[in-house]
Amino acid sequence: MRETSRREALIESLEHEGRGVARVDGKTIFIEGALPGERVEFASFKVKPNFEVADVTRVLEPSAQRVVPRCPHFGVCGGCSMQHLEPGAQVAAKQRVLENALWHIGRAKPEVLYPAIVGPAWGYRYRARLTVRVVPSKGGVLIGFHERRSSYVAPMESCAILPPHLSDMIPRLRRLVAALSAPDRLPQIEIAVGEGLTVLVFRHLLPITAADDARFAAFAAAEQVQVWLQPGGPESAYRLYPKEAPGLVYTLPEFGVSMAFRPTDFTQVNMGINRLLMRRTMQLLDPRPGERIADLFCGLGNFSLPIARLGARVVGVEGSEALVRRAAENAAANGLAERCEFHAANLFEATEDSLDALGPLDKLLIDPPREGAIAVVKALGPASPRRIVYVSCNPATLARDTAVLINEKGYRLKGAGIANMFPQTSHVESIALFERH
């Protein structure tokens, strides 16, 4: 239901998706594009008995923290939701989202609030998945993120959160795809940037022609990138051009670790923040020689290898067998194989027996996807580690799991704080420390 009448409201706060929150006639209104302290005019596009969702139609009294969005596509493209808010204020808002989730869902307050982990506000996104659509009415090939609240693709000419060389490349990518034999059968392009290397993975639903092959070769040479093709699932991806080339790598210099990865592997999008988050994680976990530490949802070893480098033995568990192989290969390449073991297991079905099978553990690191780690925390038994560091990409599931750790497992929430992994968006990455005596 769309409400066409325009009303005014005073914005009280920001909610977890970056929308302003107001109360009008006793009803909660979530207003996209509004900031705390502002008086705005709004029009609702979703009306429910207990709440409404609206767009700002006019800012009557702007916040001092409002800024002009850098990107010309902001407001249409769904990739960012907070470019209108000063970067420092974005960080403060995300810290409040974390605190509110911990209190309202978990009924918990951290004993210490850690300083936010921050980095550059622009050009930080080293991984992205761009959607491709052929829309003749909008000029042909479109490449970009989805529009807000839509499956349509925003007609992007640039992207301020991508590294500059990739942002500048978008128009040339559009021309490349438009020249291919079946541009309408190429639904996405995955971007992965490593140390001094950029890979573009073209997902294609039909075989490429000889002419396509020549165009990809020319594009790879001109742009100094690797072109990969992906005819099926992620493991089907292969390098097309150049024929011989190094693989993707990112480094964690503070821990003397180099991580090899495929362009379709999961890695953190923001390498600078990942390095700072690693420092904070190791400070809280404090791995020591002689200790045995589990890294659950370990991926390709992002946290496992620094733990091992600091002298502890690490047991990594991950659901993807491909990532488990990659983790073992990375441990070997970094001379850490003797301190690492990796296992493939579905941690969403963890039980007390399956955790006990990992052997005695001194400490535990948990870094789950958005769904959180409810099965893991419920499965912790009497002999579970005294210290847990939990890295989260969803404050709501972290708060839910926190309630179990405190109320059922006897842990205390010693501290928590955010890492601004995705500036200009409402996404909240966080880290929490739990201990019991």
TAQUI-V169818 format. One line per field, one symbol per residue. psi: psi as a letter, one per 20 degrees, with the letter a starting at -180 (. if undefined). Layout:
BEGIN
psi: ???
END
This chain:
BEGIN
psi: ppphqprqqpphrqaijjqqprpoljqppoopjqqpiqpqpqpqiporhirqprqphpognqqiiprpphpiiphgpjhqikiippghhgghhhhhggggghghgilqpqhpoqqqoqaqiqkioipqopqpqonhikjcppparqqpkqiqppnpiroiiqqhhhghighhgghghhirhmhiknhqpppppbokppppoopqiqqqrhhgghggghggghilrppqqnicrhiipqpgqqgpqrrqqqqnhhjkppoqqqiiqprqhnhghgghhgggghgghmpqpiqpppoplicjjghgghghhjirppoppqhohghgghghghgghjkjhhjqqqqpqoiikqrhghhhiirpphrpppmrahialhhghhipahjqqhpppopqjohghggghggghghhikqqnhrqrqpmhmqirjpoqrpqppqq.
END
